Amino acid sequence: MALLSPEQFAASQKANLDAFFALTGKVFEGVEKLVALNVQAIKSTLVESQENMAKAPVATDPQQWFAPQAGSSAAFAEKSLSYSRQFFDIASTTQAEVAQLALAQYERYNARLQEFIEEAAKSAPAGSEAAIAAWKSAISATTTLCESLQKTGQQAVEMAGTNLEAVTTSASRTARRSAAESVPVVSGAKH
């Protein structure tokens, strides 16, 4: 059985470090996008709060105080739903990229392991065919399991996305309907 040469070992270590930094980079890209999304949401909320506070002293009738709030609650619901969609998109995209990189690393590792087993089989003593076949079977089963887990994970992400879209669509309709029903009628005529 041949052991790795120093060059092969160094190349393997370099490949492992490259894979680690690629995965870490994707995770940090996702975190960076989430931070940017949160900063944007905070800025938007502060601007809207400032605008609403500026409108409050202008209102002379108590019913006018509540009219902007009714409209802003529907806008808040829409923005919350938009934020949720963007958050989910960032998270699912990051998860997919990390899963893709991890799968590529697993496939490289699996190929190296199969090469190792083939080399071991060439120099194995007579009668060790069953052990070699068991190793190959275990690798095949592991590969099948990893592929199945990846497909299941992707289906779960797709289902979550579909469910989020259905919930946000329904909530958006409800918020608009609620806002339309809660806007107080301001009459100009005095009795």
MARROLO-396902 format. One record per residue (C-alpha): residue number from 1; x, y, z. Coordinates in Angstrom, 2 decimals. Example, Ala and Ser with C-alpha at 12.3 -4.5 7.8 and 13.67 -1.06 7.14 Angstrom:
% residues 2
<dodo><num>1</num><X>12.30</X><Y>-4.50</Y><Z>7.80</Z></dodo>
<dodo><num>2</num><X>13.67</X><Y>-1.06</Y><Z>7.14</Z></dodo>
% end
This chain:
% residues 191
<dodo><num>1</num><X>0.00</X><Y>0.00</Y><Z>0.00</Z></dodo>
<dodo><num>2</num><X>1.48</X><Y>3.32</Y><Z>-1.06</Z></dodo>
<dodo><num>3</num><X>1.45</X><Y>6.22</Y><Z>1.34</Z></dodo>
<dodo><num>4</num><X>1.14</X><Y>9.80</Y><Z>0.17</Z></dodo>
<dodo><num>5</num><X>4.35</X><Y>11.38</Y><Z>-0.97</Z></dodo>
<dodo><num>6</num><X>5.30</X><Y>14.72</Y><Z>0.62</Z></dodo>
<dodo><num>7</num><X>4.16</X><Y>16.49</Y><Z>-2.57</Z></dodo>
<dodo><num>8</num><X>0.81</X><Y>14.69</Y><Z>-2.55</Z></dodo>
<dodo><num>9</num><X>0.35</X><Y>15.43</Y><Z>1.15</Z></dodo>
<dodo><num>10</num><X>1.15</X><Y>19.13</Y><Z>0.61</Z></dodo>
<dodo><num>11</num><X>-1.26</X><Y>19.29</Y><Z>-2.35</Z></dodo>
<dodo><num>12</num><X>-3.96</X><Y>17.62</Y><Z>-0.26</Z></dodo>
<dodo><num>13</num><X>-3.44</X><Y>20.06</Y><Z>2.61</Z></dodo>
<dodo><num>14</num><X>-3.56</X><Y>23.01</Y><Z>0.20</Z></dodo>
<dodo><num>15</num><X>-6.79</X><Y>21.71</Y><Z>-1.34</Z></dodo>
<dodo><num>16</num><X>-8.31</X><Y>21.33</Y><Z>2.13</Z></dodo>
<dodo><num>17</num><X>-7.32</X><Y>24.88</Y><Z>3.10</Z></dodo>
<dodo><num>18</num><X>-8.66</X><Y>26.25</Y><Z>-0.19</Z></dodo>
<dodo><num>19</num><X>-11.96</X><Y>24.47</Y><Z>0.44</Z></dodo>
<dodo><num>20</num><X>-12.12</X><Y>25.79</Y><Z>4.01</Z></dodo>
<dodo><num>21</num><X>-11.51</X><Y>29.38</Y><Z>2.92</Z></dodo>
<dodo><num>22</num><X>-13.99</X><Y>29.08</Y><Z>0.05</Z></dodo>
<dodo><num>23</num><X>-16.70</X><Y>27.87</Y><Z>2.48</Z></dodo>
<dodo><num>24</num><X>-15.81</X><Y>30.54</Y><Z>5.03</Z></dodo>
<dodo><num>25</num><X>-15.89</X><Y>33.20</Y><Z>2.31</Z></dodo>
<dodo><num>26</num><X>-19.40</X><Y>32.17</Y><Z>1.21</Z></dodo>
<dodo><num>27</num><X>-20.65</X><Y>32.25</Y><Z>4.80</Z></dodo>
<dodo><num>28</num><X>-19.19</X><Y>35.72</Y><Z>5.35</Z></dodo>
<dodo><num>29</num><X>-20.70</X><Y>36.94</Y><Z>2.07</Z></dodo>
<dodo><num>30</num><X>-24.10</X><Y>35.82</Y><Z>3.34</Z></dodo>
<dodo><num>31</num><X>-23.57</X><Y>37.49</Y><Z>6.71</Z></dodo>
<dodo><num>32</num><X>-22.43</X><Y>40.67</Y><Z>4.96</Z></dodo>
<dodo><num>33</num><X>-25.62</X><Y>40.70</Y><Z>2.85</Z></dodo>
<dodo><num>34</num><X>-27.76</X><Y>40.19</Y><Z>5.96</Z></dodo>
<dodo><num>35</num><X>-26.00</X><Y>43.04</Y><Z>7.75</Z></dodo>
<dodo><num>36</num><X>-26.57</X><Y>45.31</Y><Z>4.73</Z></dodo>
<dodo><num>37</num><X>-30.25</X><Y>44.30</Y><Z>4.68</Z></dodo>
<dodo><num>38</num><X>-30.59</X><Y>45.11</Y><Z>8.38</Z></dodo>
<dodo><num>39</num><X>-28.84</X><Y>48.47</Y><Z>8.01</Z></dodo>
<dodo><num>40</num><X>-31.16</X><Y>49.32</Y><Z>5.12</Z></dodo>
<dodo><num>41</num><X>-34.21</X><Y>48.34</Y><Z>7.20</Z></dodo>
<dodo><num>42</num><X>-33.08</X><Y>50.43</Y><Z>10.17</Z></dodo>
<dodo><num>43</num><X>-32.39</X><Y>53.49</Y><Z>8.01</Z></dodo>
<dodo><num>44</num><X>-35.76</X><Y>53.16</Y><Z>6.31</Z></dodo>
<dodo><num>45</num><X>-37.53</X><Y>52.84</Y><Z>9.65</Z></dodo>
<dodo><num>46</num><X>-35.78</X><Y>55.90</Y><Z>11.05</Z></dodo>
<dodo><num>47</num><X>-36.65</X><Y>58.01</Y><Z>7.99</Z></dodo>
<dodo><num>48</num><X>-40.31</X><Y>56.93</Y><Z>8.15</Z></dodo>
<dodo><num>49</num><X>-40.49</X><Y>57.60</Y><Z>11.89</Z></dodo>
<dodo><num>50</num><X>-39.07</X><Y>61.06</Y><Z>11.35</Z></dodo>
<dodo><num>51</num><X>-41.60</X><Y>61.77</Y><Z>8.59</Z></dodo>
<dodo><num>52</num><X>-44.51</X><Y>60.54</Y><Z>10.74</Z></dodo>
<dodo><num>53</num><X>-43.36</X><Y>62.63</Y><Z>13.68</Z></dodo>
<dodo><num>54</num><X>-43.15</X><Y>65.69</Y><Z>11.43</Z></dodo>
<dodo><num>55</num><X>-46.75</X><Y>65.15</Y><Z>10.25</Z></dodo>
<dodo><num>56</num><X>-48.20</X><Y>64.75</Y><Z>13.75</Z></dodo>
<dodo><num>57</num><X>-48.15</X><Y>68.44</Y><Z>14.83</Z></dodo>
<dodo><num>58</num><X>-49.87</X><Y>69.45</Y><Z>11.57</Z></dodo>
<dodo><num>59</num><X>-53.01</X><Y>67.47</Y><Z>12.37</Z></dodo>
<dodo><num>60</num><X>-55.70</X><Y>69.53</Y><Z>14.07</Z></dodo>
<dodo><num>61</num><X>-58.51</X><Y>67.01</Y><Z>14.28</Z></dodo>
<dodo><num>62</num><X>-58.04</X><Y>63.87</Y><Z>16.47</Z></dodo>
<dodo><num>63</num><X>-59.27</X><Y>61.69</Y><Z>13.60</Z></dodo>
<dodo><num>64</num><X>-56.43</X><Y>63.03</Y><Z>11.46</Z></dodo>
<dodo><num>65</num><X>-53.92</X><Y>61.73</Y><Z>13.98</Z></dodo>
<dodo><num>66</num><X>-55.01</X><Y>58.16</Y><Z>13.30</Z></dodo>
<dodo><num>67</num><X>-55.24</X><Y>58.35</Y><Z>9.50</Z></dodo>
<dodo><num>68</num><X>-51.45</X><Y>58.22</Y><Z>8.90</Z></dodo>
<dodo><num>69</num><X>-51.10</X><Y>55.42</Y><Z>11.43</Z></dodo>
<dodo><num>70</num><X>-53.64</X><Y>53.25</Y><Z>9.59</Z></dodo>
<dodo><num>71</num><X>-51.75</X><Y>53.70</Y><Z>6.34</Z></dodo>
<dodo><num>72</num><X>-48.38</X><Y>53.21</Y><Z>7.99</Z></dodo>
<dodo><num>73</num><X>-49.43</X><Y>49.91</Y><Z>9.59</Z></dodo>
<dodo><num>74</num><X>-50.23</X><Y>48.49</Y><Z>6.16</Z></dodo>
<dodo><num>75</num><X>-46.94</X><Y>49.86</Y><Z>4.83</Z></dodo>
<dodo><num>76</num><X>-45.15</X><Y>48.36</Y><Z>7.82</Z></dodo>
<dodo><num>77</num><X>-46.72</X><Y>44.97</Y><Z>7.10</Z></dodo>
<dodo><num>78</num><X>-45.65</X><Y>45.17</Y><Z>3.45</Z></dodo>
<dodo><num>79</num><X>-42.11</X><Y>46.15</Y><Z>4.43</Z></dodo>
<dodo><num>80</num><X>-41.94</X><Y>43.36</Y><Z>6.98</Z></dodo>
<dodo><num>81</num><X>-42.98</X><Y>40.87</Y><Z>4.35</Z></dodo>
<dodo><num>82</num><X>-40.46</X><Y>42.28</Y><Z>1.89</Z></dodo>
<dodo><num>83</num><X>-37.74</X><Y>42.03</Y><Z>4.55</Z></dodo>
<dodo><num>84</num><X>-38.71</X><Y>38.41</Y><Z>5.24</Z></dodo>
<dodo><num>85</num><X>-38.51</X><Y>37.55</Y><Z>1.54</Z></dodo>
<dodo><num>86</num><X>-35.11</X><Y>39.22</Y><Z>1.16</Z></dodo>
<dodo><num>87</num><X>-33.82</X><Y>37.55</Y><Z>4.32</Z></dodo>
<dodo><num>88</num><X>-34.99</X><Y>34.15</Y><Z>3.08</Z></dodo>
<dodo><num>89</num><X>-33.46</X><Y>34.74</Y><Z>-0.36</Z></dodo>
<dodo><num>90</num><X>-30.08</X><Y>35.61</Y><Z>1.17</Z></dodo>
<dodo><num>91</num><X>-30.18</X><Y>32.67</Y><Z>3.57</Z></dodo>
<dodo><num>92</num><X>-31.25</X><Y>30.14</Y><Z>0.94</Z></dodo>
<dodo><num>93</num><X>-28.74</X><Y>31.40</Y><Z>-1.62</Z></dodo>
<dodo><num>94</num><X>-25.93</X><Y>31.22</Y><Z>0.93</Z></dodo>
<dodo><num>95</num><X>-27.03</X><Y>27.74</Y><Z>1.99</Z></dodo>
<dodo><num>96</num><X>-27.10</X><Y>26.55</Y><Z>-1.62</Z></dodo>
<dodo><num>97</num><X>-23.62</X><Y>27.96</Y><Z>-2.34</Z></dodo>
<dodo><num>98</num><X>-22.16</X><Y>26.42</Y><Z>0.83</Z></dodo>
<dodo><num>99</num><X>-23.82</X><Y>23.08</Y><Z>0.05</Z></dodo>
<dodo><num>100</num><X>-22.44</X><Y>23.16</Y><Z>-3.48</Z></dodo>
<dodo><num>101</num><X>-18.90</X><Y>23.85</Y><Z>-2.24</Z></dodo>
<dodo><num>102</num><X>-19.19</X><Y>21.17</Y><Z>0.43</Z></dodo>
<dodo><num>103</num><X>-20.44</X><Y>18.65</Y><Z>-2.11</Z></dodo>
<dodo><num>104</num><X>-17.54</X><Y>19.45</Y><Z>-4.45</Z></dodo>
<dodo><num>105</num><X>-15.10</X><Y>18.96</Y><Z>-1.57</Z></dodo>
<dodo><num>106</num><X>-16.78</X><Y>15.69</Y><Z>-0.64</Z></dodo>
<dodo><num>107</num><X>-16.56</X><Y>14.48</Y><Z>-4.24</Z></dodo>
<dodo><num>108</num><X>-12.82</X><Y>15.28</Y><Z>-4.35</Z></dodo>
<dodo><num>109</num><X>-12.31</X><Y>13.49</Y><Z>-1.04</Z></dodo>
<dodo><num>110</num><X>-14.35</X><Y>10.53</Y><Z>-2.25</Z></dodo>
<dodo><num>111</num><X>-12.30</X><Y>10.30</Y><Z>-5.47</Z></dodo>
<dodo><num>112</num><X>-9.04</X><Y>10.31</Y><Z>-3.46</Z></dodo>
<dodo><num>113</num><X>-10.42</X><Y>7.64</Y><Z>-1.15</Z></dodo>
<dodo><num>114</num><X>-11.42</X><Y>5.46</Y><Z>-4.10</Z></dodo>
<dodo><num>115</num><X>-7.94</X><Y>5.88</Y><Z>-5.60</Z></dodo>
<dodo><num>116</num><X>-6.47</X><Y>4.83</Y><Z>-2.27</Z></dodo>
<dodo><num>117</num><X>-8.66</X><Y>1.73</Y><Z>-2.15</Z></dodo>
<dodo><num>118</num><X>-7.73</X><Y>0.83</Y><Z>-5.73</Z></dodo>
<dodo><num>119</num><X>-4.04</X><Y>1.14</Y><Z>-4.83</Z></dodo>
<dodo><num>120</num><X>-4.61</X><Y>-0.95</Y><Z>-1.71</Z></dodo>
<dodo><num>121</num><X>-6.42</X><Y>-3.59</Y><Z>-3.75</Z></dodo>
<dodo><num>122</num><X>-3.46</X><Y>-3.91</Y><Z>-6.13</Z></dodo>
<dodo><num>123</num><X>-1.05</X><Y>-4.74</Y><Z>-3.33</Z></dodo>
<dodo><num>124</num><X>-3.47</X><Y>-6.59</Y><Z>-1.04</Z></dodo>
<dodo><num>125</num><X>-2.82</X><Y>-10.23</Y><Z>-0.24</Z></dodo>
<dodo><num>126</num><X>-4.91</X><Y>-12.96</Y><Z>-1.81</Z></dodo>
<dodo><num>127</num><X>-8.28</X><Y>-13.45</Y><Z>-0.13</Z></dodo>
<dodo><num>128</num><X>-8.79</X><Y>-9.77</Y><Z>0.75</Z></dodo>
<dodo><num>129</num><X>-11.25</X><Y>-9.19</Y><Z>-2.09</Z></dodo>
<dodo><num>130</num><X>-14.20</X><Y>-9.31</Y><Z>0.33</Z></dodo>
<dodo><num>131</num><X>-12.71</X><Y>-6.55</Y><Z>2.49</Z></dodo>
<dodo><num>132</num><X>-12.00</X><Y>-4.39</Y><Z>-0.56</Z></dodo>
<dodo><num>133</num><X>-15.55</X><Y>-4.98</Y><Z>-1.84</Z></dodo>
<dodo><num>134</num><X>-16.93</X><Y>-4.00</Y><Z>1.59</Z></dodo>
<dodo><num>135</num><X>-14.93</X><Y>-0.75</Y><Z>1.51</Z></dodo>
<dodo><num>136</num><X>-16.20</X><Y>0.04</Y><Z>-1.98</Z></dodo>
<dodo><num>137</num><X>-19.75</X><Y>-0.75</Y><Z>-0.90</Z></dodo>
<dodo><num>138</num><X>-19.46</X><Y>1.51</Y><Z>2.15</Z></dodo>
<dodo><num>139</num><X>-18.16</X><Y>4.37</Y><Z>-0.02</Z></dodo>
<dodo><num>140</num><X>-20.99</X><Y>3.86</Y><Z>-2.50</Z></dodo>
<dodo><num>141</num><X>-23.59</X><Y>3.86</Y><Z>0.30</Z></dodo>
<dodo><num>142</num><X>-22.09</X><Y>7.01</Y><Z>1.80</Z></dodo>
<dodo><num>143</num><X>-22.15</X><Y>8.74</Y><Z>-1.58</Z></dodo>
<dodo><num>144</num><X>-25.79</X><Y>7.77</Y><Z>-2.08</Z></dodo>
<dodo><num>145</num><X>-26.64</X><Y>9.05</Y><Z>1.40</Z></dodo>
<dodo><num>146</num><X>-24.91</X><Y>12.39</Y><Z>0.79</Z></dodo>
<dodo><num>147</num><X>-26.73</X><Y>12.84</Y><Z>-2.53</Z></dodo>
<dodo><num>148</num><X>-30.04</X><Y>11.98</Y><Z>-0.89</Z></dodo>
<dodo><num>149</num><X>-29.43</X><Y>14.43</Y><Z>1.97</Z></dodo>
<dodo><num>150</num><X>-28.52</X><Y>17.16</Y><Z>-0.49</Z></dodo>
<dodo><num>151</num><X>-31.70</X><Y>16.58</Y><Z>-2.52</Z></dodo>
<dodo><num>152</num><X>-33.80</X><Y>16.50</Y><Z>0.64</Z></dodo>
<dodo><num>153</num><X>-32.23</X><Y>19.73</Y><Z>1.86</Z></dodo>
<dodo><num>154</num><X>-32.85</X><Y>21.43</Y><Z>-1.48</Z></dodo>
<dodo><num>155</num><X>-36.48</X><Y>20.25</Y><Z>-1.47</Z></dodo>
<dodo><num>156</num><X>-36.91</X><Y>21.58</Y><Z>2.07</Z></dodo>
<dodo><num>157</num><X>-35.53</X><Y>24.98</Y><Z>1.04</Z></dodo>
<dodo><num>158</num><X>-37.80</X><Y>25.07</Y><Z>-2.01</Z></dodo>
<dodo><num>159</num><X>-40.82</X><Y>24.10</Y><Z>0.09</Z></dodo>
<dodo><num>160</num><X>-39.98</X><Y>26.75</Y><Z>2.69</Z></dodo>
<dodo><num>161</num><X>-39.70</X><Y>29.32</Y><Z>-0.10</Z></dodo>
<dodo><num>162</num><X>-43.05</X><Y>28.30</Y><Z>-1.53</Z></dodo>
<dodo><num>163</num><X>-44.66</X><Y>28.43</Y><Z>1.92</Z></dodo>
<dodo><num>164</num><X>-43.09</X><Y>31.82</Y><Z>2.66</Z></dodo>
<dodo><num>165</num><X>-44.39</X><Y>33.19</Y><Z>-0.63</Z></dodo>
<dodo><num>166</num><X>-47.90</X><Y>31.88</Y><Z>0.09</Z></dodo>
<dodo><num>167</num><X>-47.88</X><Y>33.31</Y><Z>3.62</Z></dodo>
<dodo><num>168</num><X>-46.54</X><Y>36.69</Y><Z>2.51</Z></dodo>
<dodo><num>169</num><X>-49.05</X><Y>36.96</Y><Z>-0.31</Z></dodo>
<dodo><num>170</num><X>-51.91</X><Y>36.17</Y><Z>2.07</Z></dodo>
<dodo><num>171</num><X>-50.59</X><Y>38.49</Y><Z>4.78</Z></dodo>
<dodo><num>172</num><X>-50.09</X><Y>41.27</Y><Z>2.24</Z></dodo>
<dodo><num>173</num><X>-53.69</X><Y>40.99</Y><Z>1.06</Z></dodo>
<dodo><num>174</num><X>-54.93</X><Y>40.94</Y><Z>4.64</Z></dodo>
<dodo><num>175</num><X>-52.86</X><Y>43.98</Y><Z>5.60</Z></dodo>
<dodo><num>176</num><X>-54.10</X><Y>45.98</Y><Z>2.59</Z></dodo>
<dodo><num>177</num><X>-57.70</X><Y>44.99</Y><Z>3.30</Z></dodo>
<dodo><num>178</num><X>-57.31</X><Y>45.84</Y><Z>6.99</Z></dodo>
<dodo><num>179</num><X>-55.76</X><Y>49.21</Y><Z>6.19</Z></dodo>
<dodo><num>180</num><X>-58.54</X><Y>50.04</Y><Z>3.75</Z></dodo>
<dodo><num>181</num><X>-61.19</X><Y>49.15</Y><Z>6.34</Z></dodo>
<dodo><num>182</num><X>-59.55</X><Y>51.02</Y><Z>9.24</Z></dodo>
<dodo><num>183</num><X>-59.01</X><Y>54.40</Y><Z>7.57</Z></dodo>
<dodo><num>184</num><X>-61.34</X><Y>56.76</Y><Z>9.44</Z></dodo>
<dodo><num>185</num><X>-63.70</X><Y>58.91</Y><Z>7.48</Z></dodo>
<dodo><num>186</num><X>-62.93</X><Y>62.59</Y><Z>7.97</Z></dodo>
<dodo><num>187</num><X>-65.92</X><Y>64.79</Y><Z>7.28</Z></dodo>
<dodo><num>188</num><X>-65.62</X><Y>68.46</Y><Z>6.58</Z></dodo>
<dodo><num>189</num><X>-69.18</X><Y>69.29</Y><Z>7.61</Z></dodo>
<dodo><num>190</num><X>-69.89</X><Y>70.35</Y><Z>11.20</Z></dodo>
<dodo><num>191</num><X>-73.17</X><Y>69.55</Y><Z>12.84</Z></dodo>
% end
